[in-house]
Amino acid sequence: MAEYVVQLTEVVKSFGELRAVDRVSLNVRPGEFLTLLGPSGCGKTTTLRMIGGFESPDAGEILIQGKNVTGVPPAERNTSMVFQDYALFPHMTVAENIAFGLRMRKIPPREIRARTEEALRLVNLSTYGSRKPHQLSGGQKQRVALARSLVLQPAVLLLDEPLGALDAQIRKQMQLELKNIQQQLGQTFIYVTHDQEESLTMSDQIAIMNNGRIEQLGSPEEVYETPATPFVASFLGDCNLLEGTLRETCGNSTIFEHPRLGPLKGSLNAKTATDCRVNSPAFYCVRPENISMRPVEGLDPVEAGLSSVKGVITQRVYRGGVTRYVVRSGNEEITAETLGKGTAAPGETVILTWKPKDAVILPMSQAKQQRDKAAATENSCPGRFSDEASGEG
């Protein structure tokens, strides 16, 4: 048996001048639930469609179970795809929809019946076999679409935002059911979504894509707690990205200078600095749920070892189990969360604290540095730019 069910090596796909997938390499192990996560247009669906054979790569290789399938049509790849729009045949019953692919493969009728009944049981629709699609809810239709793919016993099941059309409550229920089915069968899933919570709930591994590339691949815990880039930090959940400079690295600790922050003097510490150079511009990332907030009045000194920031609350939003606060400190706004309703109010001065192990320092991209430099130059020389724009001078 091949070590990997699916392997992509330096895969490229362009549509005209747009490079949708840019040298993507990826290995998927047997029984793994891998999610391709990213915003619209990042290349995740194109990558999935190339694995399924619905698009052909311009360069690179795609292997399934160790066999090079680049250029092989979908029907010969031992894959199956579940789409967002269900794609059920309206004139067929649920059982007939599920059995359709087996009939096309000329599987014996007795085996078709047995596999169809097992697929219906697996998706909790054992008593729905004689119904037509129009008699089903959205969640039930998606179960039928899933059963129709699973009954083919593919090496890998490809799912293209299959829960996107469902309402929030049914969607959460289906997330748990999908994960349960995947674990029960030991089936390999490659799942596409732009929903961060969905990816964290179901995945063994998450590949976060941006501009046609994979920015980070890892377990849900790895990509959430130790993001590799500012994009990953801000896309997967909420993260405060504070601008400043990495000044020093000391063993397992790093020191970050924060000129844009307010009154509290000193530097911020973090557990790691990913691909950052000393004395280079960087982002300091700490998530709202890792920040504690306390009033200034009568406050004991901040506990040694904690990073701290002083500021004024500008916004309070109650969100059920938590209350979210926006605190302005100097030229930065920092978001913090407290459990329950929270008693602080806008206008109060507070101190925010967090543990260095809950923060990471990330490199500022060259493009960001260049934009900031250009903006600073333009602001310092407004007359020159206005003359050039008007054709004078």
N, C-alpha and C positions, 0 to 999 in steps of 0.2 A: 504493500500500500504506500502511495506517495505521502511524503511528510505533510504536504500542503494540498488542499482541495483546489484552491485557486491561487495562481501566481500571475501578477502583472509585472512586467519589466520594462521600464522607460517608455510607457505607453503615451502616445501623443494623438490628439484629435483636434482638427481645426475645422471651422465653418467659415469659409472665405478668409478674411483677415483676422477673425476672432479665434484665438487658441483656447478652446474650451477645456482641454485636458493637456497638461504640460509636464511630460516626463514623470508620470505617476508609476511608482513601484509599490507593490503590496503583496503580502503573503497571508493566506487565510487557512487556518488549521481545521481539520475535521471536527465537526460538532461545535464550532465557534459561532457566536452571534456577533457579527461585525456590523457596525453602523457607519455609513458615510454621512457625516453631518456638515452642514454649511448653509450659507444664505443662498437665495435664488441666483442662478447663474454662475455658481462656483465650480461646476463640472461634475457634481456627484451623480446626477441622473445619467449624464452621458457616459460616465465610467461604468455604471451599472448596465446600461444598454450595450456597451461593448463587451462586457462579460457574457451577456445573454446572446450576443450575435446580432442584435438589431442595429448596431452601428459598427463600422469597420475602422480600426485604428489606422492612422497615417504612418505610424512608426511604433516599434516596440513589439512585445510578444505577450500573448495571453495563453496560459496553460490551465487546463482543468484536469485534475487527477493525473498530472504529469504529462498530459498530451497537449501538444501545441494546437489550439483551436482557432488561431488567427485565420480568418477567412472561411471558417466552417460555419454553415448555416445554423440557425437556432435549434431546429429540430434534431440536429445531430450532436448537440453539446451536452446532453444529460443535465440540463438546467431547466428550471421552470420559473415563470415570473407572475407575481401578483401585482395588479395595477390598482390605482386609487379609485378608478371608476367601475370596478367590479368586472365589467365586460362579460356579463352572463347572457346566455341565449334566452330571450323572453318567452319563446314558444316551448321551451323544454322545462321539465320538472327539475327540482333540485337534484334528485338522484341522476337524472339524465345529463345535467350539466356537469356533475362530478365525474360521470363515467365517460364523457365525450372523448377525452384524450386517450383513454384506454381502448375505446372502440377503434379510434384511428390507428392505434398500434396493433390492432387485430389480436388483442388479448382474449383468451377463451371466455365465453359468457359466464361460466361459473366463477372464475377468478375475478371477473369484473364485478359481479354482485358482491362477492366477499370483500373485496377491497373498497368498494363504494360504501358498504355498510360500516366497515371499520373507520373510514374517513368521516362519515356522518357522526359516529360515536365520538370520535376524537374532538370534533368541534361542537359537541353538545347539540346536535340537530338530528338525532336518531329518529324522531317522529315527524320530521319535516320533508322526507324524501319525495312525497307526492305533490308538494306545493309548487306553485309557480313563483318566479322571482318577484312579481308585483304584489305577492301576498306576504312578503318579508320586510322586516325593518332594515335600516342601513347596516346595523351591526350583524344581523343574520346574513345579509347578502355578502358581507365581507368574509364571514365564516365559510360560506359556500365557495367563494373564490379561493380561499386558502385551502379548503379541502380538495378542490379541483386540481390544485398544483401539487399538494402533498401526495395525492393518490398515485401520481406518476413516479414516486420514489426517486426524485432527482438527487444528484450528487450535491447540488447546492440550490437553495431556494432564494430567488431574487425578489425583493419587495420594494416597490417604488411608491413611497408615501402612502401605504395602503389604508391608513386611518385618517387621512386628511379630510375626508368628507363627513366624518362623524362628529356629533356634538361632544362637548368636553367630558361629560360623565361616562358616556359609552366608550369614548376613546381611552380613558384611563382603565376601564374594565378590560378592554381588548388588549391593551399593553400587557397586562398581567397574564391574560389567557395565551397570548402569542408566546410569551417567554416560557410559560408552563408547557405548552405543546412542543416548543423547540427543545427544551430540556428532556421531556419525556421521550422524544424520538431520537435525541442525540443528533438532530439534523443541523446541517450547516446553513445559516441564514446570512445573507448580505442585505442590509436594510438601509434605505435612503430616507432621510428626514431633515427638516430644518428646525425641528422642535427639540430644544436642548433637554428638557425634562424627560421626554420620551427616550432619548438616547441614553441618558443616565439610568433610567429605570430598567431597560431591557438588555443593554449591551455587555458583552465580555470585553470587547475592544471597540474603541471609537477612533475613526480617522476623520480629523477635522480638516475640511477643505476650504481653500480660499484662492480665487483667481486661477483655478485649474490645477492647483498643487495641494499636496497634503502637508499642512503646517505642523501637525502633531498626530502621532498614533500611540495609543496607550489605553490602559484600563480606565473606566470612569473616574476612579479615585486619582489616578496619575494626572489625567488631563485637567481635572477640576482643581486639585490641590497644588499641582506644580505645573502650571501652564508654561509652554515653551516660548510663546510670543505674545505681544500685546493683543493681537487679534484673537488668539485662543482665549486669553484671559477675559476679554470683553464680550466675546460671543457666547461662551459657555458659562451661563450665569451672570451675575452682576459682580463687577470688580472696580474698586477705586484705583485709577491709574494716575499717580502723582508724578509730575515732571521734575527732574533734578539731575544730579550727577553722582555716579558711583565713585566714591573717594578711596575706599580701602577695603581689602579683603583680609580677614584674620581668621585662619582656620576654617571653622564651620560658620562663621559669622561674617556679615558684610556691613559696610557703613555707607549710608546714602545721605547726601546733602540736599536740602530742600529749600531753595531760595524763595519759592513761590508761597510757602506756607507762612502762617502767622506767628503770634507772640512767643510760643514756647521755644526756647533755644535748644540747641543740641541736634543730633542727627538721628535718623531712623535706621534701625537694624532689620536685617532679614536673614532667613536661613540659607538662601542661595542666590547667586547672580548667574543667570543663564546666558552664556555667550556674550558677556559684557566685559569691556575693557576698563581698567582703572582710569579715572579722570575723563570718562566719556559720558555723553548725555544718555539718560536711561529713564525707564519708568519704574516706579515702585508700586507693586500690586498688593492690595489687601482687600479681602471680601467683606461686605457689610456685616455678615453674621459673626465675623471674628472680632468685631470691634465692640468694646465696652464703653459706655457713656456715663459720666458722673458730673454733677454740678460742681462749680468751683468753690462756692462758699463753704468754709469750714473743712475743706478737703485736706486730708493727710497728704504728705508727699507721695508722688507717684512711685509705685513699687519699683525697686531696682530691677533693671533688665527689661522693663516694658518700653515699647515705643509709645510716644505720646504726642498729641496735637491739641492745641487750645483753639476754640472757635465759638461762633454764635449760631444757634439754630435758626435756619431760615424757612424750614418746611417740615411739617409733620403729617404723615399719612398712615392712617390705621388700616391694616390689612388682615384683620381677623386674628390669627395666631401671633402675629408680630406687628410692631409699629415701626415704620421707617422714618428716619430723620435725615435731613440734609443740613450739614453744618459747614458754614463758610469760615475758612481759615486763610487769611491773606488773600491770594488770588486763586485759591483752590476751593472746590466744593467736595466734601467727603460725605458719603452715605453710610449710615450706621443703622443697625436693626436691634431692637430690644424685644424680648418676649412680652406678650400680652398687650394691653392698651398703652402703657407708657404714661408717665406723668409730666414729662418735660414739655415745654411749649415754645413756639417761635419767639425769638428775642432773648432767650436765656443763654448765658455763657456757660460752656461746658468743656470738659476735658475728655478727649477720646484716647483710649489706650488699647493696645493689643500686644500679643506675644510675637517676637521676631520669627518664631517657627511658622507662624501663620501668614507670613509675607514673603514675596519673591521679588527680585529685581530683574527687569527684562530690558533687552537692548532697544534703543530707539532706532527706527529704521533710517537709512540714509535719506530716503525720500522725505520723511518727516523733518529731519534736520535741515535739508535743503529748503523746504517750504518755510520753515521758521526763519531761516537766514534771509530768504528773499523778502519775507514780510517785514522783518526788522529793517532791512535796507530801504524798503519802500516807505516805511513810516518815518525813517530818519531823513529821507530826501524827497518829500512830497512834491516839491516844485519841479524837480527834474523829471519825474514821471509824468506829471500833468503837462509839461511842455512837450514831451515826446508824444503823448497821446494826441495833443492838438496840432502836431506838426510844426511847432515853433521851436526856436532855439538852435 
